[in-house]
Amino acid sequence: MIAWSVTALKVLPNHRLEVSFADGLTGVFDMSNDSFNGVFAPLADESYFAQATIRAGVVVWPNGLDIAPDAMYDDIMTRAIAKTNAPTRARPKYSLGELVAQCDRSAPVPADMAAWGEMKPVGREAR
């Protein structure tokens, strides 16, 4: 899962996008102060801006223009932290027992983990 992959989109008035990301973060990406120059010029028209959709986790417009989802994610996360001192993620809580219950104990140990477990101590590690 890529945390900043866009999973839901709602176009709001005044060049704003309400977005949800794969990791549960939600927020509003505000483009109302953008100048919409160059390739972004079509987005100055609110009716065209409203044609935004999601394609492969990215907000796109009919002409192929897109907004980098990682930039939107960083902007929303930064404002959420500044506002509440905590992100607005919907994060499930699990007990250690619930996590262990999801493990496949019959699965082979990956080679890198097996090699790590076979290394000789180099300091004061407990064995």
C-alpha positions as a printed Julia matrix, in Angstrom:
127×3 Matrix{Float64}:
   0.0     0.0     0.0
   1.29    3.44   -0.92
   0.1     5.78    1.84
  -0.39    8.76   -0.45
  -2.49    6.94   -3.06
  -5.8     8.85   -3.38
  -8.83    6.66   -2.67
 -11.67    9.22   -2.56
 -12.21   12.65   -4.06
 -14.81   15.37   -3.72
 -14.41   18.65   -5.59
 -15.32   21.6    -3.4
 -16.02   25.22   -4.4
 -13.15   27.72   -4.75
 -10.58   25.33   -6.23
 -10.43   22.93   -3.3
 -10.29   19.15   -3.27
 -11.4    16.95   -0.39
  -9.29   13.81   -0.61
  -8.8    10.57    1.28
  -5.63    8.54    1.08
  -4.93    4.81    1.29
  -3.68    5.05    4.87
  -6.84    6.79    6.08
  -5.59   10.38    6.09
  -8.29   12.79    4.88
  -8.27   16.51    4.32
  -8.79   19.42    1.97
  -6.15   20.4    -0.58
  -6.64   24.12   -1.2
  -5.59   25.48   -4.6
  -7.56   28.74   -4.3
  -4.39   30.85   -4.11
  -2.68   29.19   -7.08
  -2.06   31.35  -10.15
  -2.89   28.55  -12.66
  -0.21   29.52  -15.19
   1.15   27.46  -18.06
  -0.16   23.9   -18.2
  -2.33   24.63  -15.15
  -4.23   27.46  -16.95
  -7.33   25.31  -17.71
  -7.83   24.71  -13.98
  -8.57   28.41  -13.45
 -12.05   27.69  -14.85
 -14.08   26.32  -11.91
 -16.24   24.17  -14.2
 -13.15   22.52  -15.67
 -11.57   22.16  -12.23
 -14.73   20.34  -11.14
 -14.03   17.59  -13.71
 -11.27   16.13  -11.54
 -11.34   12.35  -11.13
  -9.1     9.66   -9.67
  -7.0     7.47  -11.93
  -4.6     4.93  -10.42
  -4.54    6.79   -7.1
  -3.86   10.19   -8.68
  -6.18   13.19   -9.12
  -6.39   13.92  -12.86
  -8.3    16.16  -15.27
  -9.58   15.33  -18.78
  -6.5    16.87  -20.47
  -4.2    14.49  -18.55
  -3.0    17.08  -16.05
  -2.51   15.67  -12.58
  -1.56   16.79   -9.11
   1.23   14.86   -7.4
  -0.53   12.85   -4.69
   2.56   12.84   -2.46
   2.57   16.66   -2.5
  -1.13   16.75   -1.57
  -0.51   14.2     1.18
   2.4    16.2     2.62
   0.4    19.44    2.54
  -2.61   17.9     4.29
  -0.48   16.05    6.84
   1.55   19.18    7.64
  -1.59   21.26    8.2
  -3.21   18.5    10.28
  -0.16   18.27   12.53
   0.07   22.05   12.86
  -3.63   22.34   13.68
  -4.07   19.47   16.11
  -0.53   18.37   16.75
  -1.62   14.96   15.47
  -2.53   13.63   12.02
  -6.15   12.79   11.21
  -5.46    9.17   10.3
  -8.05    6.52   10.94
  -5.64    3.96   12.35
  -6.9     0.66   13.68
  -5.59   -0.49   17.04
  -4.5    -4.07   17.51
  -3.35   -6.01   20.53
  -0.17   -8.06   20.27
  -2.33  -11.19   20.46
  -4.39  -10.07   17.44
  -1.26   -9.41   15.41
   0.33  -12.74   16.33
  -2.93  -14.52   15.46
  -2.6   -13.18   11.9
   0.84  -14.74   11.47
   1.36  -17.94    9.52
   3.66  -19.88   11.85
   4.2   -22.53    9.19
   5.66  -19.99    6.74
   9.39  -20.41    6.06
  11.7   -17.9     7.7
  13.04  -15.46    5.04
  16.74  -16.01    4.26
  17.81  -12.59    5.54
  16.05  -13.15    8.87
  17.53  -16.63    9.21
  21.05  -15.29    8.55
  20.5   -12.52   11.09
  19.42  -15.04   13.7
  22.54  -17.15   13.09
  25.03  -14.28   13.52
  27.45  -14.44   16.43
  27.13  -11.7    19.07
  29.53   -8.8    18.6
  28.84   -6.96   21.82
  26.81   -7.62   24.92
  23.76   -9.05   23.17
  21.82  -11.56   25.2
  21.35  -14.95   23.63
